[in-house]
Amino acid sequence: RKEVEQDPGPFNVPEGATVAFNCTYSNSASQSFFWYRQDCRKEPKLLMSVYSSGNEDGRFTAQLNRASQYISLLIRDSKLSDSATYLCVVSTGGYSTLTFGKGTMLLVSP
Amino acid sequence: GAVVSQHPSWVICKSGTSVKIECRSLDFQATTMFWYRQFPKQSLMLMATSNEGSKATYEQGVEKDKFLINHASLTLSTLTVTSAHPEDSSFYICSAINSGRTGEQFFGPGTRLTVL
């Protein structure tokens, strides 16, 4: 079983749509959780950390379910500029020793 | 956010040659840097952890004699791919931890290596 699993997509959605990505992780000792965004042929960039209570940053909402070892990312009112690959990332401690999922590709069309 | 640079951004070389990639933290000191490799449509895989002034820690399956890492200063780590072969062609990304702040990893823009 892979450590971090994501649906690779692509998810094709029109502008303005709401889209949700899911991720599962296998290491129950994982303590920190993140969503990164990676554009084609670019480095990953931190989108947001994920907290147990759930957290929101503008159009983005992240949820964590420790019991099910499941993380989600919801994007509302999709923009063309949201087109990218979204990486689910977990760590057993803070920001170091990050384990990346393969990513879910999102394509937002006009 | 903190800035990390990599040089070169892309390189094409012949099989059997060695290639050096530099990773620099431009506006902060990084006692720890990481080297990742990403094959097409695959996840970033950690290759090694580079600590300033000490030997790098390699992940299982990564040959330390093939991927030489040097972290001689608080702002520079280098990865040398020795005797490169076509299967080494990949996207190599470094990251650095800003130890003075939250410990967040900041990623360099990556180096695309193609070995002919």
Interface residues (C-beta under 8 A of the other chain):
Chain A: V4 P8 R41 K42 E43 P44 K45 L46 L87 G94 Y95 S96 T97 L98 T99 F100 G101 K102 G103
Chain B: T32 K41 Q42 S43 L44 M45 L46 F91 I93 I97 T102 G103 E104 Q105 F107 G108 P109 G110 R112
